[in-house]
């Protein structure tokens, strides 16, 4: 993972944005300095020149990243509902059949939800979480959403939601393995993921505007499978652009290209 880069663009903001895309992080993870300010011709003298910036990852961000990796490993090494050890490297096992909502009866969907809730409750016990409840509802894409509410739940989210991502992967894997097929189950904590989804959708739309306006590919920061799906869904009806995922986890990202 690169720790710094130098970028040029018509404005300082665009140069910083380009650096963030290359480094695969958000604004709060970096520091930057302006090496050259943009300039324009004056009375026909001189020439247009863009901005040049140097952008680097903050030491505290690098420390947080390493800490989050350790937390995720600890979460992913807890026991499943059957008592056997499981280590999850992706959201769900890849070799299981994905079933859509119209393939399942109401009883099947209830079984998916019950299995996921049981897995989540088992994990909450291992975290020592008491006094919380699990609210269950259907998402916009038919996914089952389990929202943990009540009590001190910050430990379930972690910095930038990284612990929640690990929890999501674990619940999905346990549920899929127990059922023998995959069905989308989303774990949230007091609406955190919902708020993050709205932010991702805003980023997706702004990036699509930029891709279409400047006729360039825009690469977003590395994302989890859930986050990538949010971006793909947000832009699937946008006739100006197409989206694709590139790279290998954990650095897999969405690329938005103009048509």
N, C-alpha and C positions, 0 to 999 in steps of 0.2 A: 504494500500500500504506500503510494507516494505521500510524502509529508509536506511538500510545498511545490508550487509551480509559479511560472510567470505567464501572464496572459495579456494580449492586446485586443482592444475593441474600440468602437467609436466613442463610448462613454466609460467612465469608471465603473458605474453600476453593471454594465454589460460585461466588462472585463472580469469583475468579481464573480458574476453569475457563471461565466464560462469556467472560471477556476473551481467554483463549487461543484460544477458538473464533472469536471475531470477528477477532482479529489473524492467525489462521491459523498459529500457531507452537506450539512446545512450551515446557514450563516453564523449561528452561535458557536460553531465548532472551530472557527478560524479567526486569525488576525490578518491584517493586510496593510501594505504601504503602497502609496502611489509613486511609481518610479517616473512616470511622465504624464503630465496633464494633457488633455486633448486641446488642440489649437485649430484655428480656422484662418483662411486667407484674410488679409486686411488690405482693402483697396487693390486687390489683385496681386499683392506681394506675398511671397511665401507659399506655403501649401498646407492642405488639410493634414492633420496628424491625429491619430487616435490616442487613447489612453493606454498606459502600460502599468500593470500592478503586479506586485509579488504577494502571494497568498500562502499562508502556512497554517498547519494544524496546531492548535493550542496544546500545551503540555497537559493541562487538566482534562481536555477531551480524550487524549491518548490514554491517560490513566483511567478515565471512566470506561473507555472501551474495553480495556483489559479486565477491569472489575466486573463489567457486565458479562463478559465471556465466562468468567469464573462462576458467577451466579447462575447463568444459564446451564452450565455443566452440572451444577449441584441440583438444579430443578429437574433436569433431564435424567438424572440417575436415581430418582425416587422409584419405589415399587409400584406396580400397577394394581388394579382392583383384585386381581387373582393372586397377588402376593409374589409374583415372579419378577425378577429384575428386568427393566427395559431401558434402553438408551435410544432416544429418538434423534435422527439426524435431519428429518424433514417433517413437514406437517403430518403426513400420513404415509403408510407403506405404499410404494409405487405399484406393486403388483396386484392390488385389489381393484375390482371393478367399481367404477363410479356409477352410482345410481341417481337418476333425476327424480324430482318430486312426483312427476306423473307416472313413474314406475312403481311407486310405493302406495300402499293403502294407508288410511288414517291410523290403523293399528300399527303398521310398520313405522310410520313417522313417530308415533308415541314411543315405540320401542327404542328408536334412535335417540330421542330426547331423554328417556329414562336412563339409558346406558351412559349417555354423556353426563347427565346430572350426577349419577352414581360415581363416575370417575372423578368429576370435579370435586364432589364432596370429600372423597377419599384424599385427594391432594390437599384440600383446605385443612383437613385434620392434621396432615403432616406438617403444614405451615403453622399449626397452632392457632388458626383463625377461629374465633368464637363470636357468637352473636350476629352472624351475617346470614343472609338468605340468598337464594338463587332465583332470579326472575327469568322466565322463559318466554320468548316471543319469536315470531317469524320475521326474517329480514326481507328487504326489497327483492332479493333474488331467490327467495324461497329457503334460504339457509336458516338453521335453528340457532338463535342467539341466546346465550346464557349470560346474564348480567349479575355479577356478585355485588350485593349492596349491603350496607350497614357494617359498623365496626371500623377498626383501623386497618385499612386495606392497602396502604402505600407500598408495603413490602411485595404485594402481588403485581405491582406495575413496574417498579424499578426505574432506573434512569432512562428517559426517552422510550419507555414502554418495552424495554428489552426483556425483562423478566416475564411480562405478560405475553410476549411473543413465544417465549419458551413454554409457558403454561399452555398456550394455544396449541402448540405442536404436540405436547404430551397428551392432552385431552383428546385431540383428533386421532392420534395414533392408537390410544387405548380403545376408543370407541370403534374405530374401523376394524381393529383386530378382533374385538369381541363380537362384532356383527358379521364379519367376513366380507364386507363391502364398504365403500367410502360414500359418505354423505356430508355435505358442508355443515360443520358446527363451528360457531364463532364464540369465543369466550371474551367477555368484557368485564370491566370492573368500574362500577358506578358511572357508566357512560363514557369512560375514557376513550375506548376504541371508536365509538360513534363520533366523538369530537375530532379525533385524529382522522377519521375517514373524511369528514367534511373538509379538513385542512388539505388532505391528499387530493381531493376532488378539485379544490381551488388551484393547487399547484399544477394538476393535470391540465386544467383549462387554460391557465396562463401560459404553460409551456406549449400547448397546442397553438395558441394565438401566435406565439413567437415563431414556432416552426413554420406556420402558414405564411406569416408576414415576411419573414426573412428567407424563406425557402431553404431551410437548413434542418439537419437532424438535431434534435435536442435529447440529450441523455440525462435521465434523472439519476439521483443518488441510488446506491444499492438498496434494495428493499426486500422484505420478506415476501413469501408467496402470497400471503393475504394482501399486503399493500400493493403488490403488482396487479393483483386481480382488481382491486379498487380502481386503479388507474385505467386498466383496459376497459372496464365496464363504463367508467365515466366518459370515455372518448369513443366508444364503439359506434355511436350514432353521428359522430362528427365527420362529415363528408370531406373535410379539408385534409385530414391526416390519417395515418395508419400507425398502429402501435405493435411492438414486438419486444420480447424479452431476450436479452443477450447476456452472456457470461455464465460463470459457474458460481453457485452458492459458496460463501455468503456474500459474494460481490455481484450477484445477478441483478440486472437493472432493466428498466423499461426504456426503450428508444422510441421517440415520437418522430415520424418522418412525414414531410408534406407529400400529398398525392401528385 
